[in-house]
Amino acid sequence: MVIVTCLDHRVDPAIILGLRPGDAVVIRNTGGRVTPAVIDDVAYLAFLAGRLFSGVVAAGTSAGSR
């Protein structure tokens, strides 16, 4: 599984999704956006692993507005 999420340290995808260490690759970037660079990273991971991954985009709303 690949999870794309924001840089907010208060958001822990493992807790939210009930995962253990090593269950998923977590890619963090500003806003949890799926950019061309993220797509390239996921494609490279799939190449290295020799398989495709499920994906989760965990983007919040109003990040940093409080």
C-alpha positions in Angstrom: 0.0 0.0 0.0 1.2 3.5 -0.8 -0.2 6.4 1.3 0.1 10.0 0.2 -0.5 12.5 2.9 0.4 16.0 4.1 3.4 17.0 6.1 1.3 17.6 9.2 3.0 15.6 12.0 -0.3 15.3 13.9 -1.6 13.0 11.2 -0.4 9.4 11.6 -1.6 7.3 8.7 -0.7 4.1 10.6 -3.0 4.9 13.4 -5.8 6.1 11.1 -5.7 3.0 8.9 -4.7 0.5 11.7 -1.4 -0.3 10.1 1.8 -1.7 11.6 5.4 -0.5 10.7 6.2 -1.9 7.3 2.7 -2.3 6.1 2.7 0.7 3.8 5.0 3.2 2.1 4.1 6.8 3.3 4.8 9.7 0.9 4.4 13.1 2.6 4.3 16.4 0.7 2.7 19.8 1.0 -1.1 19.3 0.9 -0.9 15.6 0.3 -1.0 16.2 -3.4 -0.5 13.6 -6.1 1.9 15.3 -8.3 3.8 14.0 -11.3 6.8 13.5 -9.0 4.7 11.3 -6.7 3.4 9.3 -9.6 7.0 8.7 -10.7 8.0 7.6 -7.1 5.1 5.2 -7.0 6.0 3.8 -10.4 9.6 3.3 -9.3 8.5 1.6 -6.1 6.3 -0.8 -8.1 9.3 -1.5 -10.4 11.5 -2.3 -7.4 8.9 -4.4 -5.7 7.9 -6.2 -8.9 4.2 -5.6 -8.2 1.5 -2.9 -8.1 0.3 -1.2 -4.9 -3.1 -0.1 -3.5 -3.2 3.6 -2.9 -4.6 6.0 -0.3 -4.7 9.7 -0.6 -5.2 11.2 2.9 -5.5 14.9 2.4 -7.0 17.1 5.0 -8.9 20.4 4.6 -8.0 23.8 5.9 -4.4 22.8 6.6 -2.6 25.4 8.6 -5.6 27.7 8.8 -6.0 27.6 12.6 
